[in-house]
Amino acid sequence: MDLDFISLLTAAGRLKISVTTLRTWVREGRVPSYRLGQRFTRVSWAELLAALSEDKPGTATRSEDSDGN
C-alpha cells in the first residue's frame, strides 16, 4: 500500500468536511493517524479512505441501540 501522508487540513479539504470533524474521527479511533513530533498530525490518504469505506452507512449507532429505536 502506497502511504501518502497528508495534513488533517488537506485531508478535510479533499473530503469536503471540517477539520474539526476529522479530528473527532481521529480521537474516536475511526481514522488512523500519525504524530510527527508534538505539533503535527498526519493521516495516510489510503488508510483514511479505507477506514471510511469500512464505516457502512445505515448501521445503528450506540444511542439507537440503547433505546431500542
A tleap script that builds the chain and sets N, CA, C and O, in Angstrom:
source leaprc.protein.ff14SB
mol = sequence {
  NMET ASP LEU ASP PHE ILE SER LEU LEU THR
  ALA ALA GLY ARG LEU LYS ILE SER VAL THR
  THR LEU ARG THR TRP VAL ARG GLU GLY ARG
  VAL PRO SER TYR ARG LEU GLY GLN ARG PHE
  THR ARG VAL SER TRP ALA GLU LEU LEU ALA
  ALA LEU SER GLU ASP LYS PRO GLY THR ALA
  THR ARG SER GLU ASP SER ASP GLY CASN
}
set mol.1.N position { 0.852 -1.172 0.000 }
set mol.1.CA position { 0.000 0.000 0.000 }
set mol.1.C position { 0.897 1.235 0.000 }
set mol.1.O position { 1.806 1.346 0.823 }
set mol.2.N position { 0.642 2.157 -0.919 }
set mol.2.CA position { 1.396 3.394 -1.004 }
set mol.2.C position { 0.837 4.369 0.023 }
set mol.2.O position { -0.336 4.739 -0.041 }
set mol.3.N position { 1.681 4.787 0.976 }
set mol.3.CA position { 1.216 5.676 2.033 }
set mol.3.C position { 1.559 7.115 1.678 }
set mol.3.O position { 2.724 7.512 1.697 }
set mol.4.N position { 0.540 7.882 1.358 }
set mol.4.CA position { 0.669 9.298 1.051 }
set mol.4.C position { 0.211 10.048 2.295 }
set mol.4.O position { -0.992 10.197 2.513 }
set mol.5.N position { 1.156 10.528 3.124 }
set mol.5.CA position { 0.796 11.207 4.362 }
set mol.5.C position { 0.467 12.663 4.082 }
set mol.5.O position { 1.234 13.380 3.438 }
set mol.6.N position { -0.691 13.086 4.578 }
set mol.6.CA position { -1.151 14.446 4.356 }
set mol.6.C position { -1.632 15.036 5.676 }
set mol.6.O position { -1.928 14.309 6.624 }
set mol.7.N position { -1.706 16.356 5.723 }
set mol.7.CA position { -2.182 17.037 6.925 }
set mol.7.C position { -3.689 16.831 7.075 }
set mol.7.O position { -4.387 16.464 6.130 }
set mol.8.N position { -4.160 17.077 8.286 }
set mol.8.CA position { -5.599 16.978 8.526 }
set mol.8.C position { -6.350 18.030 7.713 }
set mol.8.O position { -7.456 17.772 7.237 }
set mol.9.N position { -5.761 19.204 7.553 }
set mol.9.CA position { -6.391 20.254 6.762 }
set mol.9.C position { -6.549 19.826 5.303 }
set mol.9.O position { -7.603 20.035 4.703 }
set mol.10.N position { -5.507 19.232 4.738 }
set mol.10.CA position { -5.563 18.759 3.356 }
set mol.10.C position { -6.583 17.639 3.202 }
set mol.10.O position { -7.371 17.628 2.256 }
set mol.11.N position { -6.560 16.692 4.145 }
set mol.11.CA position { -7.499 15.561 4.084 }
set mol.11.C position { -8.937 16.053 4.199 }
set mol.11.O position { -9.809 15.606 3.454 }
set mol.12.N position { -9.185 16.969 5.125 }
set mol.12.CA position { -10.533 17.507 5.299 }
set mol.12.C position { -10.982 18.230 4.032 }
set mol.12.O position { -12.138 18.119 3.626 }
set mol.13.N position { -10.076 18.962 3.416 }
set mol.13.CA position { -10.410 19.642 2.173 }
set mol.13.C position { -10.766 18.677 1.057 }
set mol.13.O position { -11.719 18.904 0.311 }
set mol.14.N position { -9.999 17.596 0.942 }
set mol.14.CA position { -10.290 16.599 -0.095 }
set mol.14.C position { -11.638 15.938 0.127 }
set mol.14.O position { -12.345 15.619 -0.829 }
set mol.15.N position { -12.001 15.728 1.408 }
set mol.15.CA position { -13.264 15.062 1.741 }
set mol.15.C position { -14.438 16.031 1.821 }
set mol.15.O position { -15.594 15.618 1.919 }
set mol.16.N position { -14.122 17.337 1.777 }
set mol.16.CA position { -15.145 18.379 1.903 }
set mol.16.C position { -15.879 18.289 3.242 }
set mol.16.O position { -17.105 18.373 3.314 }
set mol.17.N position { -15.075 18.112 4.306 }
set mol.17.CA position { -15.587 18.116 5.674 }
set mol.17.C position { -14.753 19.105 6.479 }
set mol.17.O position { -13.730 19.585 5.992 }
set mol.18.N position { -15.167 19.411 7.682 }
set mol.18.CA position { -14.393 20.331 8.514 }
set mol.18.C position { -13.226 19.586 9.174 }
set mol.18.O position { -13.272 18.373 9.379 }
set mol.19.N position { -12.195 20.344 9.494 }
set mol.19.CA position { -11.051 19.762 10.195 }
set mol.19.C position { -11.490 19.257 11.562 }
set mol.19.O position { -10.981 18.248 12.049 }
set mol.20.N position { -12.429 19.956 12.177 }
set mol.20.CA position { -12.941 19.538 13.487 }
set mol.20.C position { -13.564 18.149 13.408 }
set mol.20.O position { -13.350 17.324 14.297 }
set mol.21.N position { -14.325 17.886 12.363 }
set mol.21.CA position { -14.920 16.562 12.171 }
set mol.21.C position { -13.839 15.504 12.030 }
set mol.21.O position { -13.926 14.442 12.647 }
set mol.22.N position { -12.825 15.782 11.228 }
set mol.22.CA position { -11.742 14.819 11.039 }
set mol.22.C position { -10.988 14.592 12.330 }
set mol.22.O position { -10.633 13.453 12.635 }
set mol.23.N position { -10.727 15.646 13.104 }
set mol.23.CA position { -10.051 15.487 14.408 }
set mol.23.C position { -10.891 14.614 15.350 }
set mol.23.O position { -10.346 13.805 16.101 }
set mol.24.N position { -12.197 14.779 15.305 }
set mol.24.CA position { -13.091 13.952 16.127 }
set mol.24.C position { -12.966 12.493 15.728 }
set mol.24.O position { -12.858 11.617 16.587 }
set mol.25.N position { -12.980 12.228 14.427 }
set mol.25.CA position { -12.838 10.847 13.953 }
set mol.25.C position { -11.505 10.251 14.384 }
set mol.25.O position { -11.446 9.077 14.752 }
set mol.26.N position { -10.439 11.038 14.345 }
set mol.26.CA position { -9.119 10.562 14.789 }
set mol.26.C position { -9.175 10.239 16.277 }
set mol.26.O position { -8.721 9.177 16.702 }
set mol.27.N position { -9.736 11.163 17.074 }
set mol.27.CA position { -9.818 10.969 18.521 }
set mol.27.C position { -10.654 9.736 18.877 }
set mol.27.O position { -10.334 9.023 19.828 }
set mol.28.N position { -11.718 9.486 18.120 }
set mol.28.CA position { -12.582 8.323 18.365 }
set mol.28.C position { -11.962 7.021 17.874 }
set mol.28.O position { -12.471 5.944 18.184 }
set mol.29.N position { -10.873 7.100 17.116 }
set mol.29.CA position { -10.226 5.908 16.602 }
set mol.29.C position { -10.797 5.417 15.276 }
set mol.29.O position { -10.423 4.343 14.804 }
set mol.30.N position { -11.692 6.181 14.676 }
set mol.30.CA position { -12.285 5.781 13.392 }
set mol.30.C position { -11.288 5.922 12.248 }
set mol.30.O position { -11.393 5.222 11.240 }
set mol.31.N position { -10.322 6.824 12.400 }
set mol.31.CA position { -9.334 7.097 11.359 }
set mol.31.C position { -7.941 6.990 11.979 }
set mol.31.O position { -7.666 7.650 12.981 }
set mol.32.N position { -7.051 6.168 11.398 }
set mol.32.CA position { -5.690 6.078 11.925 }
set mol.32.C position { -4.909 7.356 11.622 }
set mol.32.O position { -5.067 7.956 10.560 }
set mol.33.N position { -4.073 7.757 12.562 }
set mol.33.CA position { -3.275 8.970 12.369 }
set mol.33.C position { -1.867 8.745 12.909 }
set mol.33.O position { -1.612 7.789 13.642 }
set mol.34.N position { -0.966 9.639 12.534 }
set mol.34.CA position { 0.443 9.542 12.909 }
set mol.34.C position { 0.902 10.887 13.418 }
set mol.34.O position { 0.671 11.910 12.775 }
set mol.35.N position { 1.558 10.895 14.581 }
set mol.35.CA position { 2.086 12.131 15.150 }
set mol.35.C position { 3.514 12.333 14.686 }
set mol.35.O position { 4.324 11.406 14.703 }
set mol.36.N position { 3.810 13.547 14.275 }
set mol.36.CA position { 5.170 13.936 13.909 }
set mol.36.C position { 5.603 14.985 14.916 }
set mol.36.O position { 5.246 16.158 14.804 }
set mol.37.N position { 6.374 14.552 15.897 }
set mol.37.CA position { 6.739 15.469 16.968 }
set mol.37.C position { 5.536 15.761 17.839 }
set mol.37.O position { 4.611 14.954 17.935 }
set mol.38.N position { 5.558 16.927 18.475 }
set mol.38.CA position { 4.469 17.278 19.384 }
set mol.38.C position { 3.360 18.061 18.704 }
set mol.38.O position { 2.253 18.134 19.238 }
set mol.39.N position { 3.618 18.642 17.557 }
set mol.39.CA position { 2.653 19.561 16.964 }
set mol.39.C position { 1.897 19.036 15.759 }
set mol.39.O position { 0.788 19.498 15.492 }
set mol.40.N position { 2.454 18.095 15.027 }
set mol.40.CA position { 1.877 17.748 13.735 }
set mol.40.C position { 1.248 16.357 13.733 }
set mol.40.O position { 1.833 15.393 14.225 }
set mol.41.N position { 0.059 16.278 13.176 }
set mol.41.CA position { -0.631 15.013 12.989 }
set mol.41.C position { -0.866 14.835 11.496 }
set mol.41.O position { -1.281 15.768 10.809 }
set mol.42.N position { -0.599 13.645 11.004 }
set mol.42.CA position { -0.793 13.342 9.591 }
set mol.42.C position { -1.629 12.085 9.472 }
set mol.42.O position { -1.655 11.249 10.375 }
set mol.43.N position { -2.304 11.963 8.359 }
set mol.43.CA position { -3.068 10.759 8.044 }
set mol.43.C position { -2.605 10.236 6.699 }
set mol.43.O position { -2.143 10.991 5.843 }
set mol.44.N position { -2.734 8.946 6.531 }
set mol.44.CA position { -2.465 8.330 5.234 }
set mol.44.C position { -3.754 8.412 4.426 }
set mol.44.O position { -4.808 7.969 4.883 }
set mol.45.N position { -3.671 8.973 3.238 }
set mol.45.CA position { -4.862 9.109 2.398 }
set mol.45.C position { -5.492 7.744 2.127 }
set mol.45.O position { -6.712 7.598 2.199 }
set mol.46.N position { -4.668 6.750 1.817 }
set mol.46.CA position { -5.187 5.405 1.527 }
set mol.46.C position { -5.856 4.801 2.763 }
set mol.46.O position { -6.929 4.207 2.653 }
set mol.47.N position { -5.239 4.947 3.931 }
set mol.47.CA position { -5.824 4.401 5.162 }
set mol.47.C position { -7.104 5.151 5.540 }
set mol.47.O position { -8.051 4.552 6.050 }
set mol.48.N position { -7.128 6.444 5.292 }
set mol.48.CA position { -8.316 7.235 5.572 }
set mol.48.C position { -9.492 6.767 4.719 }
set mol.48.O position { -10.593 6.559 5.230 }
set mol.49.N position { -9.260 6.605 3.439 }
set mol.49.CA position { -10.322 6.130 2.556 }
set mol.49.C position { -10.781 4.728 2.941 }
set mol.49.O position { -11.976 4.434 2.912 }
set mol.50.N position { -9.837 3.866 3.301 }
set mol.50.CA position { -10.191 2.505 3.711 }
set mol.50.C position { -11.024 2.525 4.989 }
set mol.50.O position { -11.997 1.781 5.107 }
set mol.51.N position { -10.646 3.373 5.948 }
set mol.51.CA position { -11.393 3.461 7.207 }
set mol.51.C position { -12.807 3.972 6.963 }
set mol.51.O position { -13.758 3.495 7.583 }
set mol.52.N position { -12.946 4.932 6.069 }
set mol.52.CA position { -14.274 5.475 5.789 }
set mol.52.C position { -15.133 4.489 5.016 }
set mol.52.O position { -16.353 4.471 5.184 }
set mol.53.N position { -14.525 3.676 4.181 }
set mol.53.CA position { -15.314 2.691 3.434 }
set mol.53.C position { -15.779 1.554 4.337 }
set mol.53.O position { -16.782 0.904 4.043 }
set mol.54.N position { -15.061 1.305 5.436 }
set mol.54.CA position { -15.477 0.283 6.403 }
set mol.54.C position { -16.650 0.762 7.240 }
set mol.54.O position { -17.421 -0.050 7.751 }
set mol.55.N position { -16.791 2.070 7.385 }
set mol.55.CA position { -17.852 2.667 8.187 }
set mol.55.C position { -19.118 2.699 7.337 }
set mol.55.O position { -19.413 3.701 6.685 }
set mol.56.N position { -19.856 1.606 7.349 }
set mol.56.CA position { -21.016 1.421 6.472 }
set mol.56.C position { -22.160 2.354 6.853 }
set mol.56.O position { -22.496 2.465 8.033 }
set mol.57.N position { -22.764 3.026 5.874 }
set mol.57.CA position { -23.953 3.836 6.167 }
set mol.57.C position { -25.134 2.941 6.512 }
set mol.57.O position { -25.236 1.810 6.035 }
set mol.58.N position { -26.026 3.465 7.348 }
set mol.58.CA position { -27.227 2.727 7.702 }
set mol.58.C position { -27.056 1.794 8.884 }
set mol.58.O position { -27.998 1.086 9.240 }
set mol.59.N position { -25.882 1.769 9.505 }
set mol.59.CA position { -25.703 0.930 10.682 }
set mol.59.C position { -26.166 1.691 11.912 }
set mol.59.O position { -26.080 2.918 11.954 }
set mol.60.N position { -26.650 0.983 12.899 }
set mol.60.CA position { -27.171 1.605 14.110 }
set mol.60.C position { -26.038 2.192 14.943 }
set mol.60.O position { -24.952 1.617 15.028 }
set mol.61.N position { -26.301 3.333 15.551 }
set mol.61.CA position { -25.342 3.931 16.466 }
set mol.61.C position { -25.635 3.441 17.874 }
set mol.61.O position { -26.659 2.799 18.110 }
set mol.62.N position { -24.741 3.740 18.810 }
set mol.62.CA position { -24.935 3.317 20.194 }
set mol.62.C position { -26.219 3.868 20.785 }
set mol.62.O position { -26.928 3.148 21.487 }
set mol.63.N position { -26.539 5.141 20.516 }
set mol.63.CA position { -27.745 5.729 21.096 }
set mol.63.C position { -29.005 5.068 20.538 }
set mol.63.O position { -29.998 4.940 21.254 }
set mol.64.N position { -28.981 4.652 19.289 }
set mol.64.CA position { -30.133 3.968 18.706 }
set mol.64.C position { -30.288 2.576 19.304 }
set mol.64.O position { -31.408 2.099 19.488 }
set mol.65.N position { -29.159 1.916 19.610 }
set mol.65.CA position { -29.225 0.583 20.194 }
set mol.65.C position { -29.765 0.637 21.620 }
set mol.65.O position { -30.520 -0.248 22.021 }
set mol.66.N position { -29.392 1.662 22.398 }
set mol.66.CA position { -29.725 1.670 23.807 }
set mol.66.C position { -31.209 1.937 24.071 }
set mol.66.O position { -31.755 1.440 25.055 }
set mol.67.N position { -31.868 2.714 23.208 }
set mol.67.CA position { -33.276 2.997 23.463 }
set mol.67.C position { -34.217 2.217 22.558 }
set mol.67.O position { -35.421 2.471 22.541 }
set mol.68.N position { -33.668 1.267 21.803 }
set mol.68.CA position { -34.477 0.354 21.047 }
set mol.68.C position { -35.051 0.889 19.760 }
set mol.68.O position { -35.904 0.233 19.162 }
set mol.69.N position { -34.622 2.051 19.305 }
set mol.69.CA position { -35.136 2.626 18.051 }
set mol.69.C position { -34.224 2.334 16.908 }
set mol.69.O position { -34.499 2.740 15.779 }
savepdb mol mol.pdb
quit
